[in-house]
Amino acid sequence: MELRDTLAKSAPRESLTAHLAATLAGAAALRRRVGRVTLLEQVTEGLFWPAVCLAGLCHDAGKISDGFQAMLKGVTRSWGERHEVVSLGFLPGLIDDERLLGWVAAGVATHHRSLEGGRGPLAMAYGGAPEQEWRERLHPVPGGVAAELAGWLAATAMSAGLPAVPSPPGGPDVVGEARRMFERLLDRWELPAQPDEGLAAVLLQGAVTLADHVSSAHGVLHLRQPFDAGFRPLLNGVFAGKGRILHPHQTQAAEVDGHLLLRAPTGSGKTEAGLLWAAAQAVAITEETGGVPRVFFTLPYLASINAMAGRLGELLGDETLVGVMHSRAASYHLAMAICPEDGEDEQAEAARKAVSRAAATRLFRETVRVGTPYQILRGVLAGPAHSGTLVDAANSVFVLDELHAYDPRRLGYILATARLWERLGGRIAVLSATLPDALARLFRTVLVRDVHLVEASVAGARLRHRLALRERHLIDPEAVKEIKERLAGRESVLVVANNVADAQHLFAELAPEVDEEAAFLLHSRFRRMDRSVLERAIGDRFGVGGPRRQGLVVATQVVEVSLDVDFDCLFTSAAPLEALLQRFSRVNRIAARPPADVVIHPAAFAPRRAGGEEFADGVYPRAPVETGWDILSRHNGDDVDEGHARLWLDEVYGTAWGQAWHDDVLKFQAEFTDAFLGFAYPFVSRDELTERFDELFDGTEAVLAKDRDAYEADLNRMSGDRAAGRLLAERYLLPMPHWGTPLTTWEKRLGLRIVNADYDERLGLGAIHGPAAQTYEAGEVL
C-alpha cells in the first residue's frame, strides 16, 4: 500500500492526506476568525494557534494502521483500537520544541475521547500497558507508508509556516513513539491544572475538534461579520426610508466601548440599540485581535428566537448570514421553507435543505447566531462534544435580551458564564425593558471591564396602559364574565394565566364568545406543527400595525416576549413585576391609542408538594409576587408611567426577599463556577455533569401514542436520508419538562418517548393515561 491509496474515510471516499490538509485549512480559518486571545497567548507562550494547526494536520495520521484501513475497506467490521493514539507517534519527529509538542499531543489524543472517564477512556485502554502489548495491538503500521506520511506532514507544515522540522531518514517508529508520547501526556495532566491552563487545554481540544468536524463535513466558516462599521449607515438608511431617525439611547449605545446595560421600554427601538452596540464592539474586537467576532443574540423563548432570526436576516438582506441556535433549528428552517400546499416531494426537498442548514450552524458557520443562553452555556460541559462551543465564544459579542432576573439559579449560572466570556475577550450587553438596579449591580460585581448603563428617556412618552386590580382569581366566574363583556364589545383581548391548567379552563369558557377562527390558546404543550400554525395565525390576526380585529388569545407566560402582537386590553394573573410588565407590552404596543386597560387578578398560593414553600399558581415564588401586588395596589386606576417601572422593581428587590435573592444569585454563580468552570482536569469526561445541566435548562419531548405510527411513517419516508426523514417526523414531537420523563415510556427501536395522553389541536396536552396517571393532572405540566 502507498500513501496515495490510504483513506481517511470510506463514505464518501476521501484520502488521508486530503482530509489532513482540509483539517489544517479549517484550523487556519478558525485561527483567522477567532484571532488573538490574550489569556491563551499568555498561558501557552504564544503557542496556542500553532499547536491547533499542527494537531489538526496530524490528528488522523494513525489511520495508516493496517487494521484501520481494513475496516474502511470492508475487510473487517471493526478494528477495536484508537487511531488518535497511533497518531501521537508522528509528533516527536515533527516538533522539536518540547512545550509545543506537549500541547499538540493533547490536541491530537483528545479530539474524539477523554483521557479518563466517559465512553471508552484512553487512559484505561492504553495507560501503563507494556510496549510489547502496544505493538501487538496496534501493529502492523506499514513502515513505507509511515515514512512517506512523515515526510508529507513535515513538508506541509513548513509550507504553511508552522514550526516543524524535516522528517528523519527512514521514518518514525510509530508505535514506540506513540507509547512514549502517550505516557508523557498522562503524566502531564495527572495533577490538577491551574485555572487558566486548564481552560487553555479545553479550548485547544475544542479548536482541533471543530477543525476536524468542519473538514469532515466539507463546511466553510464565514469570515465576515455583517454587524460591522457599515451597519450604522445601513440602519440609518432603513430608518430614513420609514421617516425615522436614531433615538438618543440608540446613538449612545453605538458609542459605548465595553459592556452595556440598556434599559429601554418596549417599542423604543431596544433591539436596534443592541445591534448598534454589537457592531461597535465587533469593530473594536477586530482591531484588538485581528479576528472576526461572532455576535450572539439570545432570547428566552423559542418563538421569539425564530422571529428575531427572521428579523435580522431581513435587516441584513440575507437570511443565510444568521444562524438559528436552538435544539429545533432544523424544524425552524423547515417551517420557513414549506408551504401548506406543498406535496410530499416538495416537503422532502425542503427537509433535506433544512437539515443541511441546521448542520452548518452546528458547525459554527455563521458569524451571527440567535438562540437561548442555554445553547452557549452548554459549552462548559467541554470534552470533544462541547468544547468547540467555548472556543467559538472567544472574542465574541453577546447580546442578552430580556434576561429574567427573578430566577436566581439561572441568573447565577449566566453571570458565571459571562465572566468566562469576558476572560476570553468577549463583551456582554443586557437589554431589558425592566432592568432593576439590583441586576445592574450584579453585572458590575461579576465583570471586570467597565459596564456602561444607557437608559432610554421616557419623558414625554405617551402612556400606554391603565392599571386595574381585581379581588378575584382569574378563573373566578365573575372574572370570566368581565372578559366576556369585553369580547362582546368587539375588542381584541389577551388573557394570560400562569399555568396550562388555568389557561385551558379559561379558553373553554371564553372561546364560544367569538368566532372559531378568532379564538386561540397558546402554551408550551403543543405539538411542534400545531404550535407553528398557532403562532402564525395569532401574528396574522393581532400583529402590530395591522387592522383592529375582535378576537381572543388565552396564553401562559410564553406570550411575554414571543410574539410581536398588539391587543386592546389584558387580563392576567399576578406574577413577578418583570413578567407583568412584559405582558403589559402586548397591549397598545406602540401607544397608537389612549391608555388601554391592563387588569390584574390575584394569584392562588399553594405549595407544589406537601410541606414545601408556596408558589403563585404553582409557578412563581410567593414573596416577589405579593410585593409586586402591594406596589401595584397603590396605583390601582392610574395610567402607568413606564418611568416608574424601575422604581417599582427596585422596591421589590430592596425587600428581605430581594436580599435573599441577591445572596442566592451569588451562591449559584459560585456553584456553577466551581462545578463547571474550573477545568482542573481538562481531559477528564464531564458526563456526570451533563444530566445535572440538562435538568435545569433542558426538557424532553415525546410523541403521543396515537401519533406513533405516523411518526414512524415520516421517519422512513425518505429512503437513504434518515436525518431528513426524522425532521419531517419531528412535527409530532410534544415538549415536556425534564421531570416529565416518568410519565412516558421509552421505545428503543425508534429512540423515542411515547406518552399516552388526551390531546386536542386547539387545547394542547390533556390528561395522561396509564400507570402514570396517578401522578399527573391535566394541565399540571407548566
CORJO-V897204 format. One record per residue. N is the residue number from 1. PSI is psi in whole degrees, 0 to 359 (999 if undefined). D_LAST is the distance of its C-alpha to the last C-alpha in whole Angstrom. Layout:
# CORJO-V897204
{{N	PSI	D_LAST} {N	PSI	D_LAST}}
This chain:
# CORJO-V897204
{{1	142	62} {2	164	62} {3	323	59} {4	340	59} {5	359	58} {6	131	55} {7	151	52} {8	326	48} {9	154	46} {10	337	47} {11	99	45} {12	156	46} {13	129	49} {14	131	49} {15	156	52} {16	315	51} {17	325	53} {18	319	51} {19	318	48} {20	320	49} {21	320	51} {22	323	47} {23	321	45} {24	317	48} {25	321	47} {26	320	44} {27	320	44} {28	320	47} {29	319	44} {30	321	41} {31	317	44} {32	325	45} {33	315	41} {34	320	40} {35	194	43} {36	127	45} {37	112	42} {38	313	44} {39	316	42} {40	323	43} {41	321	47} {42	315	47} {43	319	46} {44	6	48} {45	42	51} {46	10	50} {47	0	50} {48	303	46} {49	321	47} {50	322	50} {51	318	48} {52	314	45} {53	317	48} {54	322	50} {55	320	47} {56	321	46} {57	323	50} {58	356	50} {59	326	47} {60	17	48} {61	328	51} {62	353	51} {63	356	50} {64	346	54} {65	139	54} {66	322	56} {67	319	53} {68	318	50} {69	322	53} {70	322	53} {71	316	49} {72	326	49} {73	9	52} {74	9	51} {75	320	54} {76	158	51} {77	321	48} {78	143	47} {79	317	48} {80	2	46} {81	174	47} {82	119	46} {83	330	47} {84	333	46} {85	318	48} {86	325	51} {87	330	51} {88	333	51} {89	344	55} {90	349	56} {91	314	55} {92	326	57} {93	350	60} {94	330	58} {95	122	57} {96	358	60} {97	112	58} {98	324	56} {99	313	53} {100	319	52} {101	318	53} {102	317	50} {103	317	47} {104	317	48} {105	320	48} {106	318	45} {107	321	43} {108	312	45} {109	330	44} {110	15	41} {111	352	40} {112	320	38} {113	157	38} {114	157	37} {115	321	41} {116	148	39} {117	171	36} {118	203	33} {119	116	35} {120	57	38} {121	142	39} {122	322	43} {123	321	44} {124	325	44} {125	326	45} {126	342	48} {127	130	49} {128	357	52} {129	139	53} {130	160	57} {131	322	58} {132	321	60} {133	318	57} {134	314	55} {135	322	58} {136	322	58} {137	321	54} {138	345	54} {139	162	57} {140	139	59} {141	111	58} {142	120	61} {143	319	63} {144	317	64} {145	320	61} {146	316	60} {147	318	63} {148	318	62} {149	320	59} {150	319	59} {151	320	62} {152	317	59} {153	315	57} {154	313	59} {155	319	61} {156	317	57} {157	314	56} {158	323	59} {159	337	59} {160	2	56} {161	19	57} {162	151	55} {163	86	57} {164	163	58} {165	157	62} {166	151	64} {167	137	63} {168	152	66} {169	142	69} {170	349	68} {171	168	64} {172	158	62} {173	87	61} {174	308	58} {175	318	57} {176	315	59} {177	324	58} {178	317	54} {179	314	54} {180	320	56} {181	321	53} {182	318	50} {183	322	52} {184	320	52} {185	316	48} {186	318	47} {187	321	50} {188	321	48} {189	18	45} {190	320	45} {191	157	45} {192	139	42} {193	157	42} {194	153	42} {195	310	39} {196	324	40} {197	317	42} {198	320	39} {199	318	37} {200	322	40} {201	317	40} {202	318	37} {203	327	37} {204	312	40} {205	316	39} {206	320	36} {207	317	39} {208	316	41} {209	317	38} {210	316	37} {211	320	40} {212	316	41} {213	318	38} {214	318	39} {215	313	42} {216	325	41} {217	2	39} {218	41	42} {219	175	40} {220	130	41} {221	127	39} {222	138	39} {223	31	42} {224	136	41} {225	111	39} {226	337	39} {227	85	37} {228	202	41} {229	338	44} {230	355	44} {231	319	40} {232	313	41} {233	324	44} {234	313	42} {235	321	40} {236	319	43} {237	318	44} {238	316	40} {239	318	40} {240	322	44} {241	340	43} {242	10	41} {243	29	43} {244	163	41} {245	166	42} {246	139	40} {247	159	39} {248	320	40} {249	333	37} {250	318	37} {251	318	40} {252	318	40} {253	322	37} {254	342	39} {255	1	42} {256	140	40} {257	98	41} {258	197	38} {259	157	34} {260	136	33} {261	119	31} {262	121	30} {263	112	29} {264	134	29} {265	158	28} {266	138	26} {267	1	29} {268	6	31} {269	34	32} {270	318	29} {271	314	29} {272	323	32} {273	317	33} {274	322	31} {275	322	33} {276	318	36} {277	314	36} {278	318	35} {279	319	38} {280	321	40} {281	323	38} {282	319	39} {283	315	42} {284	318	43} {285	321	41} {286	316	44} {287	324	47} {288	323	46} {289	344	45} {290	5	46} {291	189	43} {292	93	41} {293	145	37} {294	146	34} {295	120	32} {296	124	28} {297	114	26} {298	146	22} {299	158	19} {300	341	16} {301	149	14} {302	313	16} {303	322	17} {304	328	19} {305	312	20} {306	316	22} {307	319	23} {308	321	25} {309	315	26} {310	321	28} {311	317	29} {312	321	31} {313	319	32} {314	319	34} {315	320	35} {316	348	37} {317	12	38} {318	106	37} {319	339	33} {320	351	34} {321	349	35} {322	124	31} {323	142	29} {324	114	25} {325	75	24} {326	172	20} {327	345	20} {328	32	20} {329	317	23} {330	322	25} {331	322	23} {332	310	23} {333	324	27} {334	317	27} {335	325	25} {336	337	28} {337	333	31} {338	154	30} {339	155	31} {340	330	30} {341	0	34} {342	139	34} {343	186	36} {344	321	35} {345	316	37} {346	319	36} {347	320	32} {348	315	34} {349	320	36} {350	323	33} {351	318	31} {352	315	34} {353	322	34} {354	319	30} {355	317	30} {356	317	33} {357	317	32} {358	322	28} {359	322	31} {360	321	33} {361	321	30} {362	336	29} {363	15	33} {364	32	33} {365	306	35} {366	150	34} {367	357	34} {368	126	32} {369	142	28} {370	130	25} {371	195	22} {372	156	19} {373	329	20} {374	319	19} {375	325	21} {376	321	24} {377	332	23} {378	339	23} {379	336	27} {380	348	27} {381	343	27} {382	207	31} {383	176	33} {384	331	34} {385	332	30} {386	346	29} {387	339	32} {388	327	33} {389	323	30} {390	314	32} {391	328	35} {392	337	34} {393	349	32} {394	141	35} {395	44	37} {396	171	34} {397	129	33} {398	121	29} {399	109	27} {400	103	24} {401	135	23} {402	55	20} {403	123	20} {404	120	17} {405	331	19} {406	352	17} {407	97	15} {408	327	19} {409	307	18} {410	320	17} {411	318	20} {412	320	22} {413	320	22} {414	320	23} {415	316	26} {416	318	27} {417	327	27} {418	322	28} {419	321	31} {420	316	32} {421	319	32} {422	317	34} {423	330	37} {424	19	37} {425	11	38} {426	163	35} {427	141	34} {428	137	31} {429	141	30} {430	122	27} {431	131	26} {432	144	24} {433	345	25} {434	61	24} {435	102	25} {436	153	26} {437	329	29} {438	321	28} {439	320	26} {440	318	29} {441	322	31} {442	316	29} {443	322	30} {444	331	33} {445	319	33} {446	321	32} {447	145	34} {448	317	37} {449	158	38} {450	136	39} {451	118	36} {452	133	36} {453	126	35} {454	131	35} {455	128	34} {456	137	34} {457	135	36} {458	9	35} {459	128	38} {460	359	39} {461	144	36} {462	135	35} {463	136	33} {464	336	30} {465	148	28} {466	127	29} {467	135	27} {468	129	26} {469	144	25} {470	165	24} {471	344	24} {472	155	22} {473	157	18} {474	330	17} {475	3	17} {476	143	20} {477	324	23} {478	324	25} {479	317	22} {480	320	22} {481	317	26} {482	320	26} {483	319	23} {484	323	26} {485	322	29} {486	323	28} {487	322	27} {488	337	30} {489	12	32} {490	29	31} {491	161	28} {492	125	25} {493	130	22} {494	129	19} {495	124	16} {496	116	13} {497	161	11} {498	345	8} {499	166	5} {500	320	6} {501	313	8} {502	321	10} {503	317	11} {504	320	12} {505	313	14} {506	321	16} {507	318	16} {508	325	18} {509	324	20} {510	329	21} {511	323	21} {512	348	25} {513	347	26} {514	169	27} {515	150	28} {516	322	25} {517	356	26} {518	4	25} {519	131	21} {520	143	18} {521	130	14} {522	121	12} {523	187	9} {524	0	8} {525	54	8} {526	152	12} {527	152	15} {528	314	17} {529	326	20} {530	322	18} {531	318	16} {532	317	19} {533	317	21} {534	311	18} {535	320	19} {536	317	22} {537	320	23} {538	316	21} {539	320	23} {540	323	26} {541	324	26} {542	17	25} {543	151	26} {544	134	28} {545	352	32} {546	176	31} {547	150	33} {548	121	31} {549	139	30} {550	146	28} {551	177	25} {552	132	21} {553	122	18} {554	128	15} {555	167	12} {556	195	9} {557	354	10} {558	341	11} {559	351	14} {560	318	15} {561	20	17} {562	338	17} {563	140	19} {564	79	23} {565	166	23} {566	121	25} {567	165	24} {568	329	27} {569	163	24} {570	138	21} {571	126	19} {572	152	16} {573	151	15} {574	144	16} {575	176	14} {576	149	16} {577	321	19} {578	315	19} {579	318	15} {580	318	17} {581	326	20} {582	320	19} {583	319	17} {584	323	21} {585	354	22} {586	1	21} {587	133	24} {588	51	28} {589	322	27} {590	22	30} {591	38	32} {592	351	34} {593	171	34} {594	164	34} {595	132	32} {596	154	29} {597	130	27} {598	114	23} {599	125	22} {600	133	20} {601	145	19} {602	150	19} {603	162	15} {604	128	15} {605	131	15} {606	154	15} {607	148	15} {608	323	12} {609	157	15} {610	129	18} {611	358	20} {612	178	18} {613	160	17} {614	144	16} {615	149	13} {616	115	12} {617	29	10} {618	8	8} {619	303	8} {620	146	11} {621	147	14} {622	315	17} {623	308	20} {624	331	19} {625	317	18} {626	319	21} {627	316	23} {628	320	22} {629	317	22} {630	319	26} {631	313	27} {632	329	26} {633	330	27} {634	345	31} {635	17	30} {636	127	29} {637	352	31} {638	155	32} {639	137	32} {640	119	30} {641	115	32} {642	342	30} {643	339	32} {644	344	31} {645	318	27} {646	321	28} {647	321	30} {648	315	27} {649	319	25} {650	326	28} {651	318	28} {652	313	25} {653	354	25} {654	1	29} {655	176	28} {656	322	28} {657	318	24} {658	322	25} {659	319	27} {660	321	25} {661	314	23} {662	314	26} {663	321	27} {664	319	23} {665	312	23} {666	325	27} {667	315	26} {668	329	23} {669	313	26} {670	320	28} {671	314	26} {672	320	25} {673	314	29} {674	318	30} {675	324	28} {676	336	28} {677	12	31} {678	315	34} {679	34	35} {680	328	38} {681	81	38} {682	337	37} {683	21	38} {684	134	36} {685	142	33} {686	29	30} {687	327	28} {688	341	27} {689	342	25} {690	313	23} {691	320	21} {692	320	20} {693	314	19} {694	326	17} {695	327	15} {696	314	14} {697	335	14} {698	161	14} {699	197	12} {700	175	13} {701	152	14} {702	165	16} {703	135	18} {704	143	18} {705	324	21} {706	342	23} {707	358	22} {708	313	24} {709	321	27} {710	322	27} {711	312	25} {712	324	28} {713	316	30} {714	320	29} {715	324	29} {716	7	33} {717	327	34} {718	94	35} {719	129	38} {720	358	38} {721	78	35} {722	322	33} {723	316	30} {724	323	31} {725	319	30} {726	323	27} {727	316	26} {728	321	27} {729	334	25} {730	348	21} {731	340	21} {732	354	19} {733	141	17} {734	118	13} {735	142	11} {736	156	9} {737	162	8} {738	321	11} {739	355	11} {740	357	10} {741	326	14} {742	344	16} {743	358	14} {744	169	16} {745	149	20} {746	124	22} {747	105	25} {748	320	27} {749	323	29} {750	351	27} {751	52	25} {752	144	22} {753	137	19} {754	134	19} {755	129	16} {756	100	18} {757	158	16} {758	145	16} {759	141	16} {760	138	17} {761	333	18} {762	334	17} {763	337	14} {764	206	12} {765	134	11} {766	220	12} {767	145	13} {768	137	14} {769	167	18} {770	193	20} {771	330	21} {772	351	17} {773	332	16} {774	344	17} {775	7	14} {776	138	12} {777	146	11} {778	128	10} {779	354	7} {780	326	6} {781	121	4} {782	999	0}}
